[in-house]
Amino acid sequence: MDYGHVQGRPLAPRPLGPHPLLEPPPDENKKRKRAAIACKPCRERKSACNSVRPVCAACETRQTECYYLTKDESETRLQALRRENKTLNELIDHLRTMPDDEAHAVLQLVRNSANPQSILKNIRDGNLSMVQPSQRETALAALPLAHSETEFKLMVDHSAAYPALDLTRSAILAKTTLLESTRMLAHDLPPEKAASGSFAASSADPRELGDNPQDLLRAQAEPNIETDGGFPQSIDPLLDDLRIKYWSTVDVTDEFAASAICMYLENDHPTLGLFDAWLFLKDLIERKHECCSSFLVTSLLAFASQAYSSKDPDAASKSFEFEKEAEMLWRAEKKDSILTIAGLSLLFLSHGGHGSGREFEILHEASDMAKRLNLFGVKNVLDDAQISMLSPVAQRALAHTTWGVFNLHILQAQFYLALSTQYEPRVSIPKPPEDNESEVFANLKILRSHDAGRVFYHLCKLSVYASGIFLVVRDTTGSKTPPPLAFALQQFSQLLEFVDSLPNGMRRGAGADYAPVLDFHIFLHTLITDLFRPFITRPRDDGFREFYQKQNSPGAIFASSVHQLKGIIVEYTSQHPSAAHHLYWQTALLYVFNTIVKDQSDPQWPFYFWLCMHCYSKLFICYAAVEDFVQSLLAIAVRYGAISHKDATRVMQEGFYQDGKAKRVRLRREGQQQTQRSTYKLDLDLAVRDRDAADVSALIARFEDMDMFEEFTRIDESEEGEGASDFHK
C-alpha cells in the first residue's frame, strides 16, 4: 500500500512546554527541589540555602564548612545515602587496619569534621598514609592542651588515668571555686595563645615579687561560708551517745570528740582505712573493747584534732594533749595487737602533722609489730585459711587493719620513711559494702560507706603495684643507676591496664564529687612520676635538672602525669573545701612544685607556684609540720632561680607568720620539745642521687641560717654561670 498518497487529518503543532497535567503543583515542586539540593549544614539547621556549589551563601556568611549530600544535582537522595554508607564503611576499615598513630590522627579529624568524605579522599590520595606534622598538630589540637603525642595517645587510649584537661585561664575562671584565691590567682594566667616560654607582664612571677607577697598568697582567703569549710554538716546520729570521758582523760566535750571523729572518717579514713569504721564506732559507743581501745581513740583524736583546728582553734592544743596521753598508754601496754598497730599508725600521723621528728621512730615500731603479727613483711604472712578460725568480726577487723597499715607503709615509702616489701598481705582485701548491707550502715551517713569502701579496696590494689615498683626505684643499696627501662614500661603498662578496669565511680569526673577518689589518682600519678624519675634526672654542670620530653620517652610520660596532678590541684581547690585541712592531698602540691620550679618553660608556672603556696598556707593553720615543708620547698625554689632568697624569706614572714591563726600555730609548736627534724625527702630529684641532701633537715638548714643561705646561693650562682642565664631566656 502506498501510504504517501493517503490524506489524513492535519495535526496540531507540538506544545512548547510539558503538558500541564504532567507538571506538579508549583508549591510542591518548589519544596521538593529545595530539599534535594540544599547543603547538609543548611538542611540540619532548617535554614534557607541558595544551593550554590561548592559553597552556598549561608555557609559562606556563617564561615562554616559547606558540603552536599549529593555529589551533583543529578544524584538522588537515595543514591547519595548509599554512597555515604559505603564511604563510612571504608573509613571504618581504614581505622581498623591503620597503624595506631595514623588511626588516632584520623579519629580526631572525624571528631572535628562533619564531612567524612573529605577525610576519606585524603586517605585515598595518600595524604594520611604517613602522619604529617601538620596533621599531627591538628589532631593534638583537638584535645585541650595535649602537650605531646604521648599525652595525646594516653588521653585517647587510657582516659580513666589520663582524662582530657583544660587548664587554660578561661576554663579555670569558669569554675565555681570554693577557695576564692584560686580564682584570683587565675586572673594572672597568660592568655591561651601566649607563646611558649613567654609570660604576660601582669603575671605574678616570683622572681619579680612586689611589695606585698601576702597579697599574692592571700592566706586570709576563706572558703565560701555556705560550704561550711568542708566540715560535717551534722554529727552522725550514731555518735550522739558518745561518752569520751570513758576513753580519755583529756578535757574535751562529747560534741568536740564526735565532730573531730566524724571529720576524720569523712576526709581521711577512706584513704587510710586503718580500722573497720563500723566495728570501731559500734564498740566506741557501746564501750566494748574488741574493736576499740583507749590507745586507739586517743591516737585518733591526736591526729583528727589537727584538722579540726581549722574549725576550732582550741583543738590544736588538745591534739598535743591527746598525743601525750596516747604515748603514755602505749608505754603502759606495749602489747602486739591489731588495735595497737592501728593506734601506732595514727600516732605516727599525729607526730608527722606536728613535725616533731619522732615519726620515723614510731613508724619503725609499727613496721616491726606488723612483722611480729605476720601481717606483711615476712615470708609466713597470714592468709585467709589461717584466720578462718577467728570470729567473723575478728577476721573483718584484722583484714581492714592489715591492709590499712600496709597502705600507709607504702605511701611513706614514697618519702623514704619506710622500706617496701616483697611480702605483701595475703588476707583478702575488704570489699565495699553491698547494697543489701545498707541497713547495717544506715546510721553511718557521714561515712558514705560504699564510696569509702570502694576507694579503699582499689587503693589496696594500687599499693600492691606500688610495693613492687618501690622495691626497685627505692633501692636500699644506694645504687644511683636507673632500673632497666623495660621494667618501668612494663610496670606502667600494668598500671594503665589496672586503672582502665576501674568502675565508673573511681574515675575522675564521675567520682569528682568525692574527694577520696582524687586522693587515689594523686597516689597513681605520683607513683608514675616516681617510676620514671630516675630516667629523667641527670646531674649536669649547671646544676639544673635535665628534663626529656621526646615522644614516647620517660620524660613525656612523666610530664603527662605532672599535668594530671596540676588538674587535680585545680579540681581539689575548685570543688573540695577539705583542701584546707586534709593532709594527704598535699602530696600533689609537693610533686607539682618540685617540677615547676625546676622547669620554668611553661608560662603557667608562676600560677602553680602561688597556688601551691596558698594551699600550704591553709594547711599550715592545722599542721605545724607544713612550716618545714614550705621552707624546704622555698629553698629548692631559690636553688633553681625561681625566687630570690630574700623574697623567699618574705614569703614566710608575710605570707605565713603575719596571719593570726598561723602565728598561734608557730607559737604552740615552739612550746613543744622537738628532738630532731623530719627525715622526709622533699627534693624529689636530688633524692635519686643524694638522699641525705634531699631531706627536710638539710633543706631547712639552708633556709633558717641566713648567712649559710646567702653563701650557698652565691656559690650556686657562680657555679651555674651561663647555664642559669640560659635557663631564664
Secondary structure, DSSP 8 states (H G I E B T S, - for coil): --GGG----------SS--GGGS--HHHHHHHHHHHHS-HHHHHHT------SSS-HHHHHHT-----SSSSTTS-HHHHHHHHHHHHHHHHHHHHHS-HHHHHHHHHHHHT-S-HHHHHHHHHTTTTSS--HHHHHHHHHTSTT--SHHHHHHHHH-TTTS-----SHHHHHTS--SBHHHHHHHTTS--TT--TT---TTS--GGG--S-HHHHH-TT--B-GGGGGG--SS--GGGGG--GGGT--S---HHHHHHHHHHHHHHTHHHH--S-HHHHHHHHHHT-SSS--HHHHHHHHHHHHHHHTTT-TTHHHHHHHHHHHHHHHHHHH---SHHHHHHHHHHHHHHHHHT-S-HHHHHHHHHHHHHHTTSSSSTT--BTTTTTTS-HHHHHHHHHHHHHHHHHHHHHHTTTSS---S---BS-------GGGTTTTTT-GGGTHHHHHHHHHHHHHHHHHHHHHHHHHT-TT---S---HHHHHHHHHHHHHHHHTS-GGGSTTTTTTSHHHHHHHHHHHHHHHHHHHHHH----TT--------TTSHHHHHHHHHHHHHHHHHHHHHH-GGGGT-STTHHHHHHHHHHHTT-TTSTTHHHHHHHHHHHHHHHHTT-TTHHHHHHHHHHHHHHTTSS-HHHHHHIIIIIIISSHHHHHHHHHHHTS---S----B--HHHHHH-HHHHBHHHHHHHHH-HHHHHHHHHHHHHHHTHHHHHHT-
